[in-house]
């Protein structure tokens, strides 16, 4: 393909704006409705029915998703150019550049990283609600627009519930290993695999490096068995709750990741508002709890799991004045409150503790507001035989 070429008698190619294993993306002009568009042109083995099917699938999938953070697809076709078969996909021309290009200048400001990740999560929510898994979330598939918003592109290897549209090949690794979830590396995908990939991208935006940087099978082994360098080791000014949330996104077990892309979007926006909003920063509340340890643990010290549960007032019986009716509430079972969220932390108990002694654990208390530091946790230790 060359500048000035006219594709399928309609799209005049202006300049190449991207390239990949599939071929090239061109800025082009569509005279039929007088607008600029982006045209992805399949090169190489363009005659392959599987390659053309992948393009057709991308057109069908992305074309069926109407969302401000998902690229709009206008047209798909196949033709002959200079005697060679050619498949192409016509999309909106996005004013901006890939996140991969933005990251070449270094890590992003924290509010920007959170905002971009929230946009991607919102796009994934729309795809997941349509029972589609993207399977290749990575910086080059995220366009940072001139207005600062992020748009997800390349739905060519999307997985849906309709097996007729699965154009992947058995035994071929589908996706980009640097951003793939452990289960995806074994060929198993669901919506939580996309959330892991988003966690990898968010980690890179915040720290300036990928969570895992091995090569070939070493990289695969890292995703499956190793933990990345703690986020705040590389970015000390990052909020503690952001580090914890990224850890959840990068959990090896999909069941330990957030339940949905919508939840991810909401948490990211909450962290952004709390730490980088207009209000002044304030320190989070201290919390108190208790824990049972054995005499050996108290004497020698230990790392123990500690579950913290946050509650909300029960919405079903909070306004009831009849005490008997409240006690029979089937929502909260008479407790007057429901669990909002639970987290289990591994905390270090120092050696030489006595029964009833209190231990202070920094920054495991309530979250700070608008950039304020988290509160502390005060743990009263009870020694049991």
C-alpha positions in Angstrom: 0.0 0.0 0.0 1.1 3.5 -0.8 0.0 7.0 0.0 -2.7 8.1 -2.5 -3.9 4.6 -3.2 -7.7 4.2 -3.4 -8.9 1.1 -1.6 -12.0 -0.7 -3.1 -12.7 2.4 -5.2 -13.6 4.4 -2.2 -11.1 5.0 0.6 -8.1 7.2 -0.4 -5.1 6.4 1.9 -3.4 9.5 3.3 -0.6 8.4 5.6 0.3 5.3 7.6 -0.4 5.9 11.3 0.3 2.4 12.8 1.5 -1.1 12.0 1.5 -4.6 13.6 1.6 -8.2 12.8 -1.8 -7.9 11.0 -0.6 -5.1 8.6 -1.0 -1.4 8.7 -3.4 1.3 9.8 -3.9 4.3 7.5 -5.5 7.7 7.9 -7.8 7.9 4.9 -10.6 9.9 3.3 -14.0 8.6 2.6 -15.5 10.8 -0.2 -18.9 9.2 0.0 -19.7 11.0 3.2 -16.6 13.4 3.2 -15.0 12.3 6.5 -11.6 11.2 7.6 -11.4 7.6 8.8 -8.8 5.0 10.0 -8.5 2.0 7.7 -6.8 -1.2 9.0 -5.5 -3.1 6.1 -4.6 -6.8 6.3 -1.3 -7.6 4.6 0.8 -10.8 4.2 -1.4 -13.9 4.1 -4.5 -11.9 3.2 -6.0 -14.8 1.3 -6.3 -16.9 4.4 -10.0 -17.4 5.2 -9.1 -17.4 9.0 -7.5 -14.0 8.7 -10.4 -12.6 6.9 -12.8 -14.2 9.4 -10.8 -12.5 12.2 -11.3 -9.1 10.5 -15.0 -9.8 9.9 -15.4 -10.8 13.6 -13.7 -7.5 14.7 -16.2 -5.6 12.6 -19.1 -7.5 14.0 -18.0 -7.3 17.6 -16.9 -3.7 17.8 -19.7 -2.6 15.5 -22.2 -4.0 17.9 -20.7 -2.2 20.9 -21.8 1.5 21.2 -19.7 3.1 23.9 -17.7 6.3 24.2 -14.6 4.3 25.2 -14.8 1.7 22.4 -13.7 2.5 18.9 -16.6 2.9 16.4 -16.4 0.6 13.3 -17.9 2.0 10.1 -17.3 -0.7 7.5 -15.6 -3.9 6.6 -14.7 -5.4 3.2 -12.4 -7.4 1.0 -11.1 -6.5 -2.4 -8.2 -6.9 -4.8 -5.4 -4.3 -4.8 -2.5 -4.6 -7.4 -3.7 -8.1 -8.1 -3.5 -9.2 -4.5 -6.4 -10.0 -2.2 -6.9 -7.5 0.6 -9.2 -7.3 3.6 -9.8 -4.0 5.4 -11.6 -2.5 8.4 -12.8 1.1 8.5 -13.0 2.8 11.9 -13.4 6.3 13.3 -10.1 8.2 13.2 -9.2 8.9 16.8 -7.4 12.1 17.6 -4.6 10.9 19.9 -1.9 8.2 20.1 -1.5 4.8 21.6 -0.8 4.5 25.3 2.3 2.5 24.3 3.7 5.6 22.7 2.7 7.8 25.6 4.5 5.5 28.0 7.8 5.9 26.1 8.1 9.2 27.9 7.8 7.5 31.3 5.2 6.8 33.9 2.0 8.8 34.0 0.8 11.2 36.7 -1.3 9.2 39.2 -4.6 11.0 38.4 -4.0 10.4 34.7 -3.2 6.7 35.2 -6.3 6.2 37.3 -8.5 8.1 34.8 -7.2 6.0 31.8 -7.7 2.8 33.7 -11.2 3.8 34.7 -12.0 4.5 31.0 -10.7 1.0 30.0 -12.7 -0.6 32.8 -15.8 1.2 31.6 -15.2 -0.1 28.0 -14.7 -3.7 29.4 -17.9 -3.5 31.3 -19.8 -2.8 28.1 -18.0 -5.7 26.4 -18.5 -8.1 29.3 -22.2 -7.1 29.6 -22.5 -8.3 26.0 -20.8 -11.6 27.0 -17.5 -10.7 25.2 -14.0 -11.0 26.5 -11.4 -8.8 24.8 -8.4 -11.1 25.5 -5.7 -8.5 24.4 -5.8 -5.5 26.6 -2.4 -3.8 26.4 -1.1 -0.3 25.9 -1.0 -0.4 22.1 -4.7 -1.3 22.1 -5.6 1.8 24.2 -5.7 5.1 22.4 -5.3 8.3 24.5 -7.5 10.9 22.9 -6.8 14.6 22.6 -9.4 15.2 25.3 -7.6 12.9 27.7 -10.0 10.0 27.6 -9.0 6.5 26.6 -10.5 4.3 23.9 -10.1 0.6 23.5 -9.4 -0.8 20.0 -8.7 -4.2 18.4 -11.5 -6.6 19.1 -10.1 -9.0 16.6 -9.5 -11.9 19.0 -12.5 -11.3 21.2 -14.1 -14.4 22.7 -17.9 -14.6 22.9 -20.3 -17.3 23.9 -21.1 -18.1 20.2 -18.6 -20.7 19.2 -19.3 -20.0 15.5 -17.3 -16.8 15.9 -14.3 -18.3 17.6 -11.6 -17.9 14.9 -8.6 -18.7 17.0 -6.5 -21.8 16.5 -6.1 -24.6 19.0 -2.6 -24.7 20.4 -1.8 -21.1 19.5 -1.2 -18.6 22.3 -3.8 -15.9 21.8 -2.9 -12.5 23.3 0.2 -10.7 24.4 2.2 -12.7 27.0 3.4 -9.6 28.9 -0.2 -8.7 29.8 -1.8 -12.2 29.9 -3.5 -13.7 33.0 -2.0 -17.0 34.3 -5.1 -19.0 33.2 -5.1 -17.3 29.8 -1.6 -18.6 29.2 -3.2 -22.1 29.5 -5.9 -21.2 27.0 -8.7 -20.5 29.5 -10.3 -17.0 29.3 -13.2 -15.2 31.0 -13.9 -11.6 31.9 -11.6 -11.8 34.9 -8.7 -12.4 32.5 -9.3 -9.0 31.0 -9.1 -7.5 34.5 -5.7 -9.1 35.1 -4.5 -7.5 31.8 -5.9 -4.2 32.9 -4.0 -4.6 36.2 -0.7 -5.1 34.2 -1.4 -1.9 32.2 -2.3 0.1 35.3 0.9 -1.1 37.1 2.9 0.0 34.0 1.2 3.4 33.9 2.0 4.0 37.6 5.5 2.6 37.8 6.9 3.0 34.3 7.6 -0.7 33.9 5.7 -3.8 33.3 4.9 -6.1 36.3 6.9 -8.9 34.7 9.8 -8.4 32.3 11.1 -11.8 31.5 11.4 -13.3 28.0 9.7 -16.2 26.4 8.8 -19.0 28.9 10.5 -17.1 31.8 7.8 -14.5 31.4 5.1 -17.2 31.4 6.5 -18.6 34.6 6.6 -15.2 36.2 2.9 -14.7 35.5 2.0 -18.1 36.9 4.3 -18.3 40.0 5.9 -15.0 40.9 4.8 -11.7 42.4 5.7 -8.3 40.9 7.8 -5.8 42.8 5.4 -4.0 45.2 3.9 -1.0 43.4 4.8 1.5 46.1 8.4 0.3 46.1 8.7 1.8 42.6 6.2 4.7 43.2 6.2 5.7 46.9 3.7 8.5 46.4 1.0 6.1 45.1 -1.9 5.6 47.5 -1.7 2.5 49.7 -5.2 1.4 48.6 -4.1 1.7 44.9 -1.3 -0.8 45.6 -3.7 -3.1 47.3 -6.2 -2.9 44.5 -3.6 -3.6 41.8 -2.6 -6.6 43.9 -6.2 -7.8 43.7 -6.2 -7.3 39.9 -3.0 -9.3 39.6 -4.2 -12.2 41.8 -3.1 -15.5 40.3 -6.5 -17.0 41.2 -9.3 -15.4 39.1 -11.7 -15.8 42.0 -9.6 -13.4 44.1 -9.9 -10.6 41.5 -12.6 -8.0 41.6 -16.0 -9.4 40.5 -16.6 -7.1 37.5 -15.2 -4.4 35.3 -17.9 -2.1 36.7 -16.5 -2.6 40.2 -13.0 -1.9 39.0 -14.2 1.3 37.3 -16.0 2.5 40.5 -13.0 1.7 42.8 -10.5 3.5 40.5 -12.8 6.6 40.4 -13.2 6.5 44.2 -9.4 6.4 44.7 -8.9 9.2 42.2 -11.6 11.4 43.8 -10.4 10.7 47.4 -6.7 11.4 46.7 -6.7 13.9 43.9 -10.0 15.7 44.2 -10.5 19.4 45.0 -10.9 19.0 48.8 -7.9 19.2 51.1 -6.2 15.9 52.1 -7.2 14.4 55.4 -5.9 11.3 57.3 -8.0 8.2 57.5 -9.5 6.9 60.7 -7.7 4.6 63.0 -9.4 1.2 63.6 -9.1 -1.3 66.4 -9.4 -5.0 66.3 -8.4 -8.1 68.2 -6.6 -11.3 67.4 -5.9 -14.7 69.0 -2.3 -16.0 68.9 -0.7 -19.1 70.4 1.9 -18.7 73.2 4.6 -19.8 70.7 3.5 -17.1 68.3 3.5 -14.5 71.0 7.0 -15.5 72.2 8.7 -16.0 68.8 6.7 -13.6 66.6 4.7 -14.7 63.5 3.0 -13.6 60.3 -0.7 -14.3 60.7 -3.8 -13.7 58.6 -6.1 -10.9 59.9 -9.6 -10.5 58.4 -11.1 -7.0 58.5 -14.8 -6.6 57.7 -16.6 -3.3 56.9 -20.4 -3.0 57.3 -23.2 -0.8 56.2 -26.5 -0.4 57.9 -29.1 -2.9 56.7 -31.3 -1.0 54.1 -34.2 -3.4 54.8 -34.6 -2.7 58.4 -32.7 0.5 59.2 -35.8 2.6 59.3 -38.0 0.2 61.2 -39.1 1.3 64.7 -40.6 -2.1 65.5 -37.7 -4.0 67.3 -39.4 -7.4 66.7 -39.7 -6.7 63.0 -36.1 -5.7 62.8 -35.0 -8.9 64.6 -36.8 -11.0 62.0 -35.3 -9.2 59.0 -34.2 -11.8 56.5 -31.6 -9.5 54.9 -29.4 -9.0 57.9 -30.8 -11.8 60.1 -31.5 -9.3 62.9 -28.0 -7.8 63.1 -29.0 -4.4 61.7 -26.1 -4.3 59.4 -24.7 -6.1 56.3 -21.2 -6.8 55.1 -19.9 -4.2 52.7 -16.5 -5.8 52.0 -13.9 -8.1 53.6 -10.2 -8.1 53.3 -7.6 -10.5 54.7 -4.2 -9.1 55.4 -1.0 -10.8 56.5 0.3 -8.9 59.5 3.6 -9.4 61.3 3.3 -9.9 65.1 6.6 -9.1 66.8 8.2 -11.4 69.3 7.9 -11.1 73.0 4.2 -10.0 73.2 2.2 -10.4 76.3 -1.5 -11.1 76.7 -3.6 -7.9 76.2 -0.7 -6.0 74.6 -1.6 -3.7 71.7 0.3 -3.6 68.4 0.1 -0.7 66.0 0.2 -1.5 62.3 0.7 1.5 60.1 -1.5 2.4 57.2 -4.0 -0.5 57.5 -6.7 1.7 58.9 -9.4 3.7 57.1 -8.4 5.2 53.8 -7.3 8.9 53.7 -9.3 11.5 51.7 -7.9 13.5 48.8 -4.3 12.3 49.1 -4.3 12.0 52.9 -2.5 9.1 54.5 -4.5 6.0 55.6 -5.1 5.6 59.3 -3.4 3.0 61.5 -4.7 -0.3 62.8 -4.4 -1.1 66.5 -4.5 -4.8 67.2 -5.0 -6.1 70.8 -3.3 -9.5 71.1 -4.9 -12.3 73.2 -2.6 -15.2 74.0 -4.2 -18.7 74.1 -2.7 -22.0 75.1 
